[in-house]
Amino acid sequence: MSAERESVIGGVGAVDALDLTTDAHVHTGFAAGRDSVGVVVSAADQAGLTAITFADQAGPDSTWLPAYADAIARARRRTDLTLRVAAEIEVVRPDGWLAMPADLGHVEAVSVAVSGLPLEHAVAGPRDVRALIAGGGMTAEQVAESLVAATIHGLERASRYAPTQLARPLRLLTEVGLDDAVLTEDLIGALAAACRETGTLVEISEAWRSPSGRLVAMLRAAGVALVPASDARYAAEVGRWQYLRRV
């Protein structure tokens, strides 16, 4: 079935049908991806999409955002697809401080990512977090609480500058080896409230298989807007859905 005819319909409490003709997070050769903007747009067209959001990873040292925005602007003149300029930016402190580029004037949205656990003096990757738990430095419950808190603070900060999306929500828990049962209803409720208050779109990531079906259902029931996101590094992966259909 072509993408243009597909959608995933929510059940009771659903906000909207999940429109699989859009892809809310794709990468290009400007950062984590492999292909040019034009090649990605052509692949999206072939996949039957109507809209894509470019969300390359950016940080304080990124100098390519003007050229990135210009390339997308040129592509807009050659396609009927809706193209959106965004940047994926990491939360790097427990208070939600983000590794912002010097100038966000070229982007239309920020995709907030929490790839590690922000601690007071460093960001702990999955191996470090596993070591903390094994050594008694943190419990699994404390990791979940800290991760949700940093995510909420990051969304609040980012939303001051641009419309926000949440990339691969709470994926770190899976990488650490924790079941999402460690996320209490109160934690999920707090995250859902923050997403609603900031107008954040929550990405369901094809590449990262995140969030889980349980979390998707709870966020949807709480009135959170969800969007399909391939998180594609290669053009051939844009708008190709397997996990999203299952979840």
SULRA-V934874 format. One record per residue. N is the residue number from 0. RES is the residue in one letter. PHI is phi in radians with two decimals (* if undefined). NEAR is the number of other C-alpha atoms within 12 Angstrom. D_LAST is the distance of its C-alpha to the last C-alpha in Angstrom with 2 decimals. Layout:
N & RES & PHI & NEAR & D_LAST
N & RES & PHI & NEAR & D_LAST
This chain:
0 & M & * & 12 & 17.86
1 & S & -1.27 & 18 & 18.87
2 & A & -1.05 & 28 & 16.88
3 & E & -1.19 & 21 & 19.44
4 & R & -1.92 & 16 & 18.39
5 & E & -1.73 & 24 & 14.64
6 & S & -2.74 & 22 & 12.65
7 & V & -1.88 & 26 & 9.57
8 & I & -1.64 & 20 & 11.42
9 & G & -1.32 & 24 & 10.96
10 & G & -1.65 & 16 & 12.60
11 & V & -1.05 & 14 & 15.55
12 & G & 1.49 & 18 & 16.16
13 & A & -1.17 & 21 & 14.03
14 & V & -1.39 & 25 & 16.00
15 & D & -2.67 & 20 & 15.46
16 & A & -1.16 & 21 & 13.50
17 & L & -1.42 & 34 & 11.52
18 & D & -1.45 & 32 & 14.16
19 & L & -1.44 & 39 & 13.20
20 & T & -1.59 & 35 & 16.95
21 & T & -2.11 & 40 & 17.02
22 & D & -2.29 & 47 & 16.29
23 & A & -1.55 & 48 & 16.96
24 & H & -2.81 & 52 & 17.86
25 & V & -2.25 & 52 & 19.93
26 & H & -2.00 & 42 & 22.80
27 & T & -2.31 & 38 & 26.27
28 & G & -1.17 & 26 & 29.32
29 & F & -1.17 & 30 & 30.57
30 & A & -2.51 & 28 & 28.59
31 & A & -1.41 & 22 & 25.67
32 & G & -1.49 & 26 & 25.20
33 & R & -2.12 & 21 & 27.41
34 & D & -2.04 & 25 & 28.13
35 & S & -1.29 & 27 & 30.15
36 & V & -0.98 & 41 & 29.02
37 & G & -1.07 & 29 & 30.48
38 & V & -1.15 & 27 & 28.68
39 & V & -1.12 & 40 & 25.27
40 & V & -1.09 & 44 & 26.18
41 & S & -1.07 & 29 & 27.31
42 & A & -1.15 & 29 & 24.08
43 & A & -1.12 & 41 & 22.10
44 & D & -1.10 & 31 & 24.58
45 & Q & -1.15 & 23 & 24.22
46 & A & -1.41 & 30 & 20.44
47 & G & 1.44 & 27 & 21.20
48 & L & -1.37 & 36 & 20.16
49 & T & -1.99 & 31 & 22.22
50 & A & -2.74 & 36 & 21.73
51 & I & -2.44 & 44 & 20.97
52 & T & -2.00 & 45 & 21.58
53 & F & -1.40 & 52 & 23.50
54 & A & -2.42 & 46 & 22.82
55 & D & -1.22 & 43 & 24.97
56 & Q & -1.28 & 38 & 25.73
57 & A & -2.31 & 37 & 28.99
58 & G & -2.66 & 26 & 31.36
59 & P & -1.01 & 20 & 34.99
60 & D & -1.65 & 15 & 36.36
61 & S & -1.30 & 23 & 34.51
62 & T & -1.89 & 20 & 37.26
63 & W & -1.70 & 26 & 35.44
64 & L & -1.01 & 33 & 33.74
65 & P & -1.06 & 23 & 36.57
66 & A & -1.15 & 19 & 36.41
67 & Y & -1.05 & 32 & 32.61
68 & A & -1.09 & 30 & 32.90
69 & D & -1.12 & 21 & 35.79
70 & A & -1.10 & 28 & 33.92
71 & I & -1.22 & 36 & 31.12
72 & A & -1.08 & 24 & 33.88
73 & R & -1.14 & 16 & 35.56
74 & A & -1.14 & 26 & 32.39
75 & R & -1.04 & 22 & 32.04
76 & R & -1.31 & 15 & 35.41
77 & R & -2.01 & 17 & 34.34
78 & T & -2.53 & 25 & 31.10
79 & D & -1.60 & 17 & 29.82
80 & L & -1.19 & 29 & 26.43
81 & T & -1.44 & 25 & 25.96
82 & L & -2.00 & 39 & 26.10
83 & R & -2.06 & 35 & 25.57
84 & V & -1.73 & 41 & 27.15
85 & A & -2.34 & 39 & 25.40
86 & A & -2.45 & 49 & 25.77
87 & E & -1.54 & 45 & 23.59
88 & I & -2.25 & 40 & 25.72
89 & E & -1.51 & 38 & 25.57
90 & V & -1.44 & 41 & 26.38
91 & V & -2.16 & 33 & 29.27
92 & R & -2.45 & 29 & 30.81
93 & P & -1.03 & 30 & 29.88
94 & D & -1.44 & 25 & 31.25
95 & G & 1.57 & 33 & 28.72
96 & W & -1.01 & 28 & 31.22
97 & L & -1.92 & 37 & 29.71
98 & A & -1.40 & 30 & 31.06
99 & M & -1.29 & 33 & 32.01
100 & P & -1.13 & 26 & 33.74
101 & A & -1.10 & 19 & 37.29
102 & D & -2.42 & 20 & 36.61
103 & L & -1.67 & 30 & 33.46
104 & G & -1.12 & 18 & 35.43
105 & H & -1.65 & 27 & 33.81
106 & V & -1.95 & 36 & 30.17
107 & E & -1.79 & 26 & 28.55
108 & A & -2.79 & 34 & 25.64
109 & V & -2.09 & 49 & 24.74
110 & S & -1.68 & 47 & 21.40
111 & V & -1.44 & 49 & 21.86
112 & A & -2.11 & 47 & 20.87
113 & V & -2.24 & 42 & 21.56
114 & S & -1.44 & 34 & 21.58
115 & G & -2.29 & 36 & 24.13
116 & L & -1.61 & 42 & 25.44
117 & P & -1.20 & 37 & 28.27
118 & L & -1.96 & 27 & 31.36
119 & E & -1.07 & 15 & 34.82
120 & H & -2.10 & 11 & 36.24
121 & A & -2.91 & 15 & 33.39
122 & V & -1.84 & 28 & 29.70
123 & A & -1.54 & 28 & 28.57
124 & G & -1.36 & 24 & 26.24
125 & P & -0.95 & 25 & 24.06
126 & R & -1.11 & 19 & 27.14
127 & D & -1.14 & 23 & 29.27
128 & V & -1.16 & 35 & 26.91
129 & R & -1.05 & 26 & 26.74
130 & A & -1.14 & 19 & 30.54
131 & L & -1.06 & 21 & 30.88
132 & I & -1.16 & 22 & 29.00
133 & A & -1.09 & 15 & 30.93
134 & G & -1.53 & 12 & 34.18
135 & G & 1.45 & 14 & 33.71
136 & G & -1.26 & 15 & 33.62
137 & M & -2.57 & 20 & 30.42
138 & T & -1.59 & 19 & 28.34
139 & A & -1.03 & 30 & 24.57
140 & E & -1.15 & 22 & 24.67
141 & Q & -1.18 & 24 & 26.91
142 & V & -1.07 & 40 & 24.68
143 & A & -1.06 & 38 & 21.73
144 & E & -1.10 & 29 & 24.23
145 & S & -1.17 & 34 & 25.76
146 & L & -1.16 & 43 & 22.57
147 & V & -1.13 & 44 & 21.43
148 & A & -1.08 & 34 & 25.05
149 & A & -1.13 & 39 & 25.43
150 & T & -1.10 & 50 & 22.27
151 & I & -1.06 & 42 & 23.62
152 & H & -1.10 & 33 & 27.06
153 & G & -1.11 & 41 & 25.87
154 & L & -1.12 & 45 & 24.21
155 & E & -1.10 & 33 & 27.42
156 & R & -1.19 & 31 & 29.60
157 & A & -1.09 & 39 & 27.78
158 & S & -1.19 & 29 & 27.66
159 & R & -1.26 & 19 & 31.47
160 & Y & -1.88 & 25 & 31.61
161 & A & -2.88 & 29 & 28.88
162 & P & -0.98 & 29 & 25.72
163 & T & -2.07 & 41 & 22.87
164 & Q & -2.22 & 47 & 19.31
165 & L & -2.00 & 55 & 17.52
166 & A & -1.47 & 47 & 16.45
167 & R & 0.56 & 41 & 13.82
168 & P & -0.95 & 46 & 14.19
169 & L & 0.99 & 46 & 15.76
170 & R & -1.05 & 35 & 14.88
171 & L & -0.98 & 38 & 18.41
172 & L & -1.03 & 36 & 17.66
173 & T & -1.10 & 29 & 15.68
174 & E & -1.17 & 23 & 18.55
175 & V & -1.41 & 28 & 21.04
176 & G & 1.70 & 21 & 19.58
177 & L & -1.70 & 23 & 18.77
178 & D & -1.25 & 22 & 16.11
179 & D & -1.27 & 31 & 14.45
180 & A & -1.12 & 19 & 16.45
181 & V & -1.19 & 25 & 19.22
182 & L & -1.48 & 31 & 17.92
183 & T & -1.29 & 21 & 19.85
184 & E & -1.08 & 22 & 19.27
185 & D & -1.14 & 18 & 22.21
186 & L & -1.13 & 30 & 20.80
187 & I & -1.14 & 35 & 17.54
188 & G & -1.10 & 24 & 19.85
189 & A & -1.15 & 26 & 22.14
190 & L & -1.12 & 42 & 19.55
191 & A & -1.07 & 36 & 18.34
192 & A & -1.10 & 27 & 22.04
193 & A & -1.13 & 35 & 22.82
194 & C & -1.13 & 37 & 20.17
195 & R & -1.14 & 28 & 21.60
196 & E & -1.17 & 21 & 25.15
197 & T & -1.66 & 28 & 24.88
198 & G & 1.21 & 27 & 22.90
199 & T & -1.31 & 38 & 20.29
200 & L & -1.53 & 38 & 17.28
201 & V & -1.64 & 42 & 14.31
202 & E & -1.38 & 47 & 12.78
203 & I & -1.69 & 47 & 9.16
204 & S & -1.56 & 41 & 10.55
205 & E & -1.15 & 35 & 9.98
206 & A & -1.16 & 29 & 13.02
207 & W & -1.73 & 28 & 12.45
208 & R & 0.89 & 31 & 8.82
209 & S & -2.52 & 35 & 9.33
210 & P & -1.41 & 38 & 8.88
211 & S & -1.22 & 29 & 7.18
212 & G & -1.03 & 21 & 4.98
213 & R & -1.08 & 20 & 8.67
214 & L & -1.21 & 35 & 9.92
215 & V & -1.01 & 38 & 7.81
216 & A & -1.09 & 27 & 9.00
217 & M & -1.23 & 32 & 12.39
218 & L & -1.17 & 38 & 12.94
219 & R & -1.12 & 36 & 12.26
220 & A & -1.12 & 23 & 14.59
221 & A & -1.52 & 26 & 17.02
222 & G & 1.46 & 29 & 17.43
223 & V & -1.52 & 37 & 16.04
224 & A & -1.37 & 36 & 15.57
225 & L & -1.99 & 45 & 12.37
226 & V & -2.37 & 42 & 12.75
227 & P & -1.32 & 50 & 11.25
228 & A & -2.47 & 47 & 13.09
229 & S & -1.28 & 41 & 13.81
230 & D & 0.98 & 42 & 16.23
231 & A & -1.22 & 37 & 18.16
232 & R & -1.58 & 32 & 21.43
233 & Y & -2.05 & 28 & 22.55
234 & A & -1.00 & 33 & 22.97
235 & A & -1.13 & 26 & 21.56
236 & E & -1.61 & 32 & 18.06
237 & V & -1.16 & 46 & 18.11
238 & G & 1.16 & 46 & 15.79
239 & R & -1.85 & 36 & 14.29
240 & W & -2.01 & 35 & 10.57
241 & Q & -2.20 & 22 & 8.83
242 & Y & -1.03 & 23 & 5.98
243 & L & -1.09 & 33 & 5.25
244 & R & -1.18 & 22 & 5.74
245 & R & -1.31 & 14 & 3.78
246 & V & -1.21 & 23 & 0.00
